[in-house]
Amino acid sequence: MSMLSKLQEHFSNLEDPRQRSKVSHELHDILLVFLVGVICGADGWEAIEEVGKSKLELLKKYGSFENGIPVHDTIARVISSLCSKTLQSSFISWMKDAQTMSDGDVIAVDGKTVRRSFDKKSKRNAIHMVSAFSCANGVVMGQLKTDDKSNEIKAIPDLLNLLDIEGQIVTIDAMGCQKNIAKAIRAKGADYVLAVKGNQGSLQQAIRDYFQIAMDSDFSCVEHQHYEEVEYGHGRIEKRRYWVTSHIESIRDITQKWQDIQSIGLVESTRIIGEKESIERRYYITSLAPDVHEFSKAVRSHWAIENQLHWVLDVTFKEDESRIRRNNAAENLTVMRHITLNLLKAEKSCKKGIKAKRFKAALDSDYVEKVLQTVF
């Protein structure tokens, strides 16, 4: 079954917010114009309308469009009135059906603020979306809106509860290093690798002291696993050293508060640019048994949510520049960007990046059809 067919199936439960007697364009048609517009690079309602006009013959293959393409005001009004929670749950349902995960795949969870979605008049803060990203497949698995970054702690368990993550490894930055989040991950049959920083002061101090003592003795007093890698490029050298150990009896009184914790980890990054050298140490807790290669893979994979999702949304989709903010419009547009990103990632005939694929779609209706017919 094509991705479009699956999308239509899973998003069919969206309720049309309009009075039926006043409907000139079916909700299905408006959603289709919305999707194709974003695929083709449109970043505003007028641009979406213009894409629709230029792709009308293609669109008629998948919708009725008895009254042509809806004007941008209609598109904006309908999309901004759709229930965001239903749209997000439909997205998650679609992705559950669309992709296959393998045991040990890394699911990176992180939040991102859509910076210009605030509205001073209505005193609405900019929206903050927490997303789960499949690092192996390079696609978004789901997202939930929070009122601000501080509410990620509450949103993360809610998002995880909606996902099928059994057998996966969930990675989260220090904001997500919470006892209830570790418990929620284990309850879903997944493992965790959580970054530890100052928001868990006693835990961070205990792990830091543990590894400092170990390093002072060249790890002769601690059974551990160790791995190193060096990268060269962009005028710099970066050396990363990884250590992981399960011999944590000396700090068990602190670590035992985290569900099923088995190991702690340290990553030391040394960056050399010219004559300047900087060293950074990062600490982790994990429910995984000590395996330094699995640990290093999870740590490296987590960066994918920044490089392959957040960066793409900002640079290619220009998300942070968007001033769309009426009612639920900003949230719903974020979900549509995620749908578009997943479809374009899954389409393999064009070997270019996401920006080039969107440009190609704008020029070539046959390529848009390829994207819509993509199978994960």
C-alpha positions as CSV (number, residue, x, y, z in Angstrom):
1,M,0.0,0.0,0.0
2,S,1.4,3.5,-0.9
3,M,2.1,6.1,1.7
4,L,-0.7,8.2,0.4
5,S,-3.2,5.4,0.9
6,K,-1.9,4.8,4.4
7,L,-2.1,8.5,5.2
8,Q,-5.7,8.7,4.0
9,E,-6.6,5.7,6.1
10,H,-5.0,6.9,9.3
11,F,-6.1,10.6,9.0
12,S,-9.7,9.7,8.1
13,N,-10.7,10.3,11.7
14,L,-10.0,14.0,11.6
15,E,-13.2,15.9,12.3
16,D,-14.1,18.7,9.8
17,P,-14.5,21.9,12.0
18,R,-16.9,23.5,9.5
19,Q,-20.7,23.4,9.2
20,R,-21.5,20.9,6.6
21,S,-23.9,23.2,4.7
22,K,-21.1,25.7,4.2
23,V,-18.5,23.3,2.8
24,S,-17.4,24.0,-0.8
25,H,-14.2,22.0,-0.6
26,E,-13.9,18.6,1.0
27,L,-11.5,18.3,4.0
28,H,-9.7,15.5,2.2
29,D,-9.0,17.9,-0.7
30,I,-7.7,20.7,1.6
31,L,-5.4,18.3,3.4
32,L,-4.1,17.0,0.1
33,V,-3.3,20.6,-1.1
34,F,-1.7,21.3,2.2
35,L,0.5,18.2,1.9
36,V,1.5,18.7,-1.7
37,G,2.2,22.4,-1.1
38,V,4.6,21.6,1.7
39,I,6.3,18.9,-0.3
40,C,6.8,21.4,-3.1
41,G,8.5,24.0,-0.8
42,A,5.5,26.2,0.0
43,D,6.0,27.9,3.4
44,G,2.8,30.0,3.6
45,W,-0.9,29.8,2.8
46,E,-0.8,31.8,-0.4
47,A,2.2,29.7,-1.7
48,I,0.2,26.5,-0.9
49,E,-2.7,27.8,-2.9
50,E,-0.4,28.6,-5.9
51,V,1.2,25.1,-5.7
52,G,-2.3,23.6,-5.7
53,K,-3.3,25.6,-8.8
54,S,-0.2,24.4,-10.6
55,K,-0.7,20.8,-9.6
56,L,-4.5,20.6,-10.1
57,E,-4.4,17.8,-12.7
58,L,-2.2,15.7,-10.4
59,L,-4.4,16.5,-7.4
60,K,-7.6,15.4,-9.2
61,K,-6.2,11.9,-9.4
62,Y,-6.4,11.7,-5.6
63,G,-9.3,14.0,-4.7
64,S,-12.5,15.4,-6.1
65,F,-11.7,19.2,-6.3
66,E,-15.2,19.8,-7.8
67,N,-14.8,23.5,-7.1
68,G,-11.1,23.7,-8.0
69,I,-8.4,24.7,-5.5
70,P,-9.6,26.4,-2.3
71,V,-8.3,29.9,-1.7
72,H,-5.6,30.5,0.8
73,D,-7.9,32.0,3.4
74,T,-10.0,28.8,3.3
75,I,-6.9,26.6,3.6
76,A,-5.6,28.6,6.5
77,R,-9.0,28.7,8.4
78,V,-9.5,24.9,8.1
79,I,-6.0,23.8,8.9
80,S,-5.7,26.2,11.9
81,S,-9.1,24.8,13.2
82,L,-8.2,21.1,13.1
83,C,-7.6,19.4,16.4
84,S,-3.9,19.2,16.9
85,K,-4.0,16.2,19.3
86,T,-6.0,14.2,16.7
87,L,-3.6,15.1,14.0
88,Q,-0.6,14.1,16.1
89,S,-2.2,10.8,17.1
90,S,-3.1,10.1,13.5
91,F,0.6,10.8,12.5
92,I,1.8,8.3,15.2
93,S,-0.7,5.7,14.0
94,W,0.5,6.2,10.4
95,M,4.1,5.7,11.4
96,K,3.4,2.6,13.5
97,D,1.8,1.1,10.4
98,A,4.3,2.4,7.8
99,Q,7.7,1.4,9.1
100,T,9.5,-1.6,10.6
101,M,11.9,-1.3,13.4
102,S,14.7,-3.7,14.4
103,D,15.7,-4.5,18.0
104,G,18.4,-2.2,19.1
105,D,17.5,0.7,16.9
106,V,18.1,4.1,18.6
107,I,15.1,6.4,19.2
108,A,16.3,9.9,19.9
109,V,13.9,12.1,21.9
110,D,14.3,15.9,22.0
111,G,12.4,19.1,21.9
112,K,12.4,22.1,19.6
113,T,10.9,25.6,19.9
114,V,9.2,27.1,16.8
115,R,10.7,30.5,17.6
116,R,8.4,32.9,15.7
117,S,5.2,31.1,16.5
118,F,4.5,33.3,19.6
119,D,1.6,35.8,19.5
120,K,2.0,39.0,21.6
121,K,-1.6,40.0,21.0
122,S,-3.1,36.9,22.4
123,K,-0.2,36.4,24.9
124,R,0.6,33.0,23.4
125,N,4.2,31.7,23.9
126,A,6.0,30.1,21.0
127,I,5.1,26.4,20.7
128,H,7.6,23.8,21.8
129,M,7.4,20.3,20.2
130,V,8.9,17.2,21.6
131,S,9.7,14.6,18.9
132,A,10.8,11.0,18.7
133,F,13.2,10.3,15.8
134,S,14.2,6.9,14.5
135,C,18.0,7.3,13.9
136,A,18.2,4.1,11.8
137,N,15.5,5.1,9.4
138,G,15.9,8.9,9.6
139,V,12.2,9.5,10.2
140,V,10.0,11.2,12.8
141,M,8.0,8.6,14.8
142,G,5.8,11.1,16.7
143,Q,5.5,14.4,18.4
144,L,3.7,16.2,21.1
145,K,3.3,19.9,21.8
146,T,4.3,21.4,25.2
147,D,3.7,24.8,26.6
148,D,7.5,25.5,26.9
149,K,10.8,23.6,27.2
150,S,10.4,23.1,31.0
151,N,7.3,20.9,30.3
152,E,9.3,18.4,28.3
153,I,9.6,16.4,31.5
154,K,5.8,15.8,31.5
155,A,5.5,15.4,27.7
156,I,8.2,12.8,27.2
157,P,6.5,10.0,29.1
158,D,3.2,10.9,27.3
159,L,4.9,10.7,23.9
160,L,6.7,7.4,24.7
161,N,3.4,5.9,25.9
162,L,2.0,6.4,22.4
163,L,4.9,4.8,20.6
164,D,5.9,1.2,19.9
165,I,9.4,1.1,21.3
166,E,9.8,-2.4,22.6
167,G,13.4,-3.6,22.0
168,Q,14.6,-0.1,21.1
169,I,17.2,2.1,22.8
170,V,15.8,5.5,23.8
171,T,18.3,8.4,24.1
172,I,17.4,11.7,25.7
173,D,19.5,14.7,26.7
174,A,19.9,15.8,30.3
175,M,16.4,17.3,30.6
176,G,15.0,13.8,30.2
177,C,17.2,12.3,32.9
178,Q,14.3,11.8,35.3
179,K,13.3,8.8,37.4
180,N,9.7,8.7,36.0
181,I,11.0,8.8,32.4
182,A,13.5,5.9,33.0
183,K,10.6,4.0,34.5
184,A,8.3,4.8,31.5
185,I,10.9,3.6,29.0
186,R,11.4,0.3,30.8
187,A,7.7,-0.2,31.2
188,K,7.5,-0.1,27.3
189,G,10.1,-2.8,27.0
190,A,12.8,-0.4,25.8
191,D,16.3,0.5,27.1
192,Y,17.6,4.0,27.9
193,V,20.8,6.0,27.5
194,L,20.2,9.3,29.4
195,A,22.7,12.2,29.6
196,V,23.4,13.4,33.1
197,K,24.0,17.1,33.9
198,G,23.5,19.6,36.7
199,N,19.7,19.1,36.9
200,Q,20.5,15.8,38.6
201,G,23.3,17.3,40.7
202,S,24.0,14.5,43.2
203,L,23.9,11.9,40.4
204,Q,26.2,13.9,38.2
205,Q,28.6,14.5,41.1
206,A,28.7,10.8,42.1
207,I,29.4,9.7,38.5
208,R,32.0,12.4,37.9
209,D,33.8,11.5,41.1
210,Y,33.7,7.8,40.2
211,F,35.2,8.3,36.8
212,Q,37.8,10.8,38.1
213,I,39.1,8.3,40.7
214,A,39.1,5.6,37.9
215,M,41.0,7.9,35.5
216,D,43.5,8.8,38.2
217,S,44.4,5.2,38.5
218,D,44.3,4.6,34.7
219,F,41.2,2.5,35.3
220,S,43.3,-0.2,37.0
221,C,40.9,-0.4,39.9
222,V,37.7,-0.6,37.8
223,E,36.5,-3.3,35.4
224,H,35.4,-1.4,32.3
225,Q,35.2,-1.3,28.5
226,H,36.9,1.4,26.5
227,Y,36.8,2.6,22.9
228,E,38.3,5.5,21.0
229,E,37.7,7.1,17.6
230,V,39.2,10.1,15.8
231,E,37.6,12.3,13.1
232,Y,39.3,14.7,10.8
233,G,37.6,17.4,8.8
234,H,36.7,21.1,8.4
235,G,40.1,22.1,9.7
236,R,39.8,20.3,13.1
237,I,40.6,17.0,14.8
238,E,38.1,15.5,17.1
239,K,39.0,12.6,19.3
240,R,36.3,10.8,21.4
241,R,37.0,8.3,24.1
242,Y,34.2,6.2,25.6
243,W,34.2,4.3,28.9
244,V,31.3,2.2,30.3
245,T,31.1,0.1,33.4
246,S,28.6,-1.8,35.5
247,H,30.7,-2.0,38.6
248,I,28.9,0.8,40.4
249,E,28.3,-0.7,43.9
250,S,30.1,2.3,45.5
251,I,27.5,4.7,44.2
252,R,24.5,2.3,44.2
253,D,22.7,4.3,46.9
254,I,22.2,7.1,44.3
255,T,22.0,5.2,41.1
256,Q,19.5,2.6,42.3
257,K,16.8,5.3,42.2
258,W,16.7,4.9,38.4
259,Q,14.7,2.0,37.1
260,D,16.9,-1.0,36.0
261,I,20.1,1.0,35.7
262,Q,22.9,-1.4,34.8
263,S,25.8,0.9,33.7
264,I,27.3,4.3,33.7
265,G,29.2,5.9,30.9
266,L,31.7,8.7,30.2
267,V,32.4,10.3,26.9
268,E,35.5,12.6,26.6
269,S,35.7,14.7,23.5
270,T,38.9,16.5,22.6
271,R,38.7,19.0,19.8
272,I,41.7,20.6,18.2
273,I,41.4,23.6,15.9
274,G,44.8,25.0,15.0
275,E,46.7,25.4,18.2
276,K,43.5,25.5,20.4
277,E,42.5,22.4,22.2
278,S,39.2,22.0,24.2
279,I,38.1,19.0,26.3
280,E,34.5,18.2,27.3
281,R,33.3,15.3,29.4
282,R,29.7,14.0,29.3
283,Y,28.2,11.5,31.7
284,Y,25.4,8.9,31.1
285,I,23.3,6.3,32.8
286,T,21.9,3.3,30.9
287,S,19.8,0.3,31.5
288,L,22.0,-1.6,29.0
289,A,24.6,-4.1,30.1
290,P,28.1,-2.7,29.5
291,D,28.9,-2.9,25.8
292,V,31.1,0.1,24.8
293,H,30.3,-0.2,21.1
294,E,26.6,-0.3,21.7
295,F,26.9,2.7,24.1
296,S,29.0,4.7,21.7
297,K,26.6,4.0,18.9
298,A,23.7,5.2,21.0
299,V,25.5,8.4,22.0
300,R,26.5,9.2,18.4
301,S,23.1,8.3,17.1
302,H,21.4,10.8,19.3
303,W,23.0,13.7,17.4
304,A,20.9,12.6,14.4
305,I,17.9,14.3,15.8
306,E,19.8,17.6,15.8
307,N,21.5,17.1,12.4
308,Q,18.8,15.3,10.5
309,L,15.6,16.8,12.0
310,H,16.0,20.1,13.8
311,W,18.7,21.4,11.4
312,V,16.6,20.4,8.3
313,L,13.5,22.0,9.7
314,D,15.3,25.2,10.3
315,V,17.4,25.4,7.2
316,T,15.4,23.6,4.6
317,F,11.8,24.2,5.8
318,K,12.7,27.6,7.4
319,E,10.6,26.6,10.4
320,D,12.0,29.2,12.8
321,E,11.1,32.0,10.3
322,S,7.5,31.0,9.9
323,R,4.9,33.5,11.3
324,I,2.0,31.1,10.9
325,R,0.4,31.1,14.3
326,R,-3.4,31.4,14.2
327,N,-5.1,28.9,16.6
328,N,-3.6,25.5,15.9
329,A,-1.9,26.4,12.7
330,A,1.7,26.3,13.9
331,E,1.3,22.9,15.5
332,N,-0.4,21.4,12.5
333,L,2.1,22.8,10.1
334,T,4.9,21.3,12.2
335,V,3.2,17.9,11.9
336,M,2.8,18.4,8.1
337,R,6.5,19.2,7.9
338,H,7.3,15.9,9.7
339,I,5.0,14.0,7.2
340,T,6.8,15.7,4.3
341,L,10.2,15.0,5.7
342,N,9.3,11.3,6.2
343,L,8.0,10.9,2.7
344,L,10.9,12.6,1.1
345,K,13.4,10.5,3.1
346,A,11.6,7.4,2.0
347,E,11.6,8.3,-1.7
348,K,14.9,6.9,-3.0
349,S,14.9,7.5,-6.8
350,C,16.3,11.0,-6.3
351,K,19.7,10.9,-4.5
352,K,19.7,14.6,-3.6
353,G,19.0,16.2,-0.2
354,I,15.7,17.3,1.1
355,K,16.0,20.8,-0.3
356,A,16.7,19.6,-3.8
357,K,13.9,17.0,-3.6
358,R,11.4,19.8,-2.7
359,F,12.6,21.9,-5.6
360,K,12.3,18.9,-8.0
361,A,8.8,18.3,-6.7
362,A,7.9,22.0,-7.4
363,L,9.1,21.6,-11.0
364,D,7.9,18.0,-11.7
365,S,4.5,16.7,-11.0
366,D,5.6,13.2,-11.9
367,Y,8.1,13.3,-9.1
368,V,5.4,14.5,-6.6
369,E,3.4,11.4,-7.6
370,K,6.4,9.3,-6.9
371,V,6.7,10.8,-3.4
372,L,3.0,10.2,-2.8
373,Q,3.3,6.6,-3.9
374,T,6.4,5.9,-1.9
375,V,6.5,2.7,0.2
376,F,8.7,2.6,3.4
